[in-house]
């Protein structure tokens, strides 16, 4: 059975960037995480270290989120998927968080796509379809729906690599499709059989 990471290693893992998984620490700490299979050293300069899938699972398993270095309340960033009852306010701080998360995701694409492409979704996005699509929409300025009322809603589907995007406003739905396509997603418009409402089916583009 694999031994759990030490307290010092755990602090490094917990402080990893929530989007890119980049970790910072001493050379010894990083080498130990690599040896345990919890991190890897990127082959291209500047040779930063990033969490592996096992490292991400360790980070997400708790025991509790790390204290932020910027003095914020420590809430883990999550893109608005629409319909939340406790959604963050659309304040300048939120806009900065969303912008930073999107830039981090582009960097993750550059670092993890084999050809360094930033115009195509990466493995993290394929493993977190709803969050990834929602981040693309929110970062482009689309309005997420509240508990009631207009706005986009991103939802999982039965298809393994597709999400559904709903918006009662057909023009807004078309704008969401354009944004997702620019972000490297394939989209198609469909009609709900019962309600006849239009929605998008979106999946990450591979090439």
C-alpha positions in Angstrom: 0.0 0.0 0.0 1.4 3.4 -1.0 2.3 5.6 2.0 0.5 8.9 2.2 2.5 12.0 1.4 4.3 13.7 4.3 2.9 16.9 5.8 5.4 19.0 3.8 4.6 17.2 0.6 0.9 17.5 1.3 1.3 21.3 1.7 2.9 21.5 -1.7 0.2 19.4 -3.3 -2.6 21.4 -1.6 -1.0 24.7 -2.8 -1.0 23.5 -6.4 -2.7 25.7 -9.0 -6.3 24.4 -9.1 -6.5 24.7 -12.9 -3.0 23.9 -14.2 -1.8 21.7 -11.4 1.5 23.5 -11.3 3.4 22.9 -8.0 6.2 24.8 -6.3 8.5 23.7 -3.6 12.1 22.8 -2.8 14.1 20.6 -5.2 13.9 17.8 -2.7 10.1 18.1 -2.2 9.5 18.1 -6.0 11.8 15.2 -6.6 9.9 13.2 -3.9 6.6 14.0 -5.5 7.9 12.8 -8.9 9.3 9.6 -7.3 5.8 8.9 -5.7 4.1 9.5 -9.1 2.2 12.5 -7.8 4.0 15.1 -10.0 6.0 15.2 -13.2 8.7 17.6 -14.5 7.8 19.1 -17.8 10.4 18.4 -20.5 10.3 21.9 -22.0 11.8 25.0 -20.3 11.2 26.3 -17.8 10.8 22.7 -16.6 8.0 23.4 -14.1 6.5 20.6 -12.1 2.8 19.6 -12.4 0.5 17.2 -10.6 -0.2 13.9 -12.2 -3.8 12.5 -12.2 -2.8 10.7 -9.0 -1.6 14.0 -7.6 -4.9 15.7 -8.5 -6.8 12.9 -6.8 -4.7 13.4 -3.7 -5.3 17.1 -3.7 -9.1 16.7 -4.2 -9.3 14.1 -1.4 -8.8 16.8 1.2 -8.6 17.0 4.2 -9.4 20.6 3.6 -8.6 23.4 1.1 -5.3 25.2 1.6 -5.2 28.7 3.1 -4.8 31.1 0.2 -1.7 33.3 0.0 -3.7 36.4 -1.1 -5.8 36.7 2.0 -9.1 35.7 0.2 -11.7 33.5 1.8 -10.1 30.3 0.5 -13.0 29.2 -1.7 -11.9 26.9 -4.5 -12.5 28.6 -7.9 -15.3 27.0 -10.0 -16.7 28.4 -13.2 -20.4 29.3 -13.2 -22.4 26.5 -14.9 -25.7 28.3 -14.5 -28.5 27.8 -12.0 -26.5 28.1 -8.8 -28.3 29.3 -5.7 -25.2 30.6 -4.1 -23.4 32.0 -7.1 -20.6 34.6 -6.6 -21.4 38.2 -7.4 -20.3 39.6 -10.7 -17.8 41.9 -9.1 -14.4 43.0 -10.4 -12.7 40.4 -8.2 -14.8 37.7 -9.8 -13.8 38.9 -13.3 -10.2 38.8 -12.3 -10.6 35.2 -11.0 -12.3 34.1 -14.2 -9.6 35.8 -16.4 -6.8 34.2 -14.4 -8.4 30.8 -14.6 -8.8 31.0 -18.3 -5.2 32.1 -18.8 -4.2 29.2 -16.6 -6.2 26.8 -18.7 -4.5 28.1 -21.9 -1.1 27.5 -20.3 -2.2 24.0 -19.3 -3.1 23.4 -22.9 0.3 24.6 -24.0 2.1 22.5 -21.5 0.2 19.2 -21.9 -1.0 19.1 -25.5 1.7 17.1 -27.4 2.1 19.9 -30.0 1.8 22.7 -27.5 -1.4 23.9 -29.1 -3.6 26.3 -27.1 -6.5 26.3 -29.6 -7.6 22.8 -28.7 -8.9 21.4 -25.3 -6.5 19.3 -23.3 -6.8 16.2 -21.1 -8.0 18.1 -18.0 -10.9 19.6 -20.0 -11.9 16.2 -21.3 -12.0 14.9 -17.7 -14.0 18.0 -16.5 -16.3 18.7 -19.4 -18.9 20.8 -17.6 -16.4 22.9 -15.8 -14.3 23.4 -18.9 -17.2 24.5 -21.1 -18.5 26.8 -18.4 -15.1 28.5 -18.0 -14.9 29.1 -21.7 -18.4 30.7 -21.6 -17.9 32.7 -18.4 -14.5 34.0 -19.5 -15.9 35.3 -22.7 -18.5 37.3 -20.9 -21.6 35.2 -21.3 -24.2 35.5 -18.6 -24.8 32.4 -16.5 -28.4 31.7 -15.4 -29.4 32.3 -11.8 -31.7 30.0 -9.9 -34.4 31.4 -12.2 -34.3 33.6 -15.2 -32.3 33.8 -18.4 -28.7 32.8 -19.0 -26.7 29.8 -20.0 -26.8 26.5 -18.2 -24.1 23.8 -18.9 -25.1 20.3 -18.0 -23.6 16.8 -18.3 -25.1 14.4 -20.8 -25.2 10.6 -21.3 -22.6 10.9 -24.1 -19.0 10.4 -22.8 -17.5 13.5 -24.3 -20.3 16.0 -24.7 -22.1 18.6 -22.6 -25.4 20.3 -23.2 -25.7 24.1 -23.2 -29.2 25.6 -22.7 -30.3 29.2 -23.0 -33.9 30.3 -23.6 -32.6 33.2 -25.7 -31.8 31.8 -29.2 -29.5 34.6 -30.1 -27.5 34.1 -26.8 -27.4 30.3 -27.6 -25.9 31.0 -30.9 -23.3 33.3 -29.3 -22.4 30.5 -26.9 -21.9 28.2 -29.8 -19.5 30.7 -31.5 -17.5 31.1 -28.3 -17.1 27.4 -27.7 -16.0 26.9 -31.3 -13.4 29.6 -30.9 -12.3 27.8 -27.7 -11.7 24.5 -29.6 -15.1 22.8 -29.1 -17.4 21.3 -31.7 -21.1 22.3 -31.4 -24.4 21.3 -32.9 -27.8 22.7 -32.2 -30.6 20.2 -31.3 -34.2 20.3 -30.1 -35.6 18.8 -26.9 -38.3 16.2 -28.0 -40.8 17.2 -25.4 -40.3 20.9 -24.7 -39.1 21.7 -28.3 -36.5 23.9 -26.6 -33.3 24.4 -28.5 -29.9 23.5 -27.0 -26.3 23.0 -27.9 -24.4 19.7 -27.8 -20.7 20.5 -27.4 -17.6 18.3 -27.3 -13.9 19.1 -27.2 -12.2 19.1 -30.6 -9.3 16.6 -31.0 -7.6 18.1 -34.1 
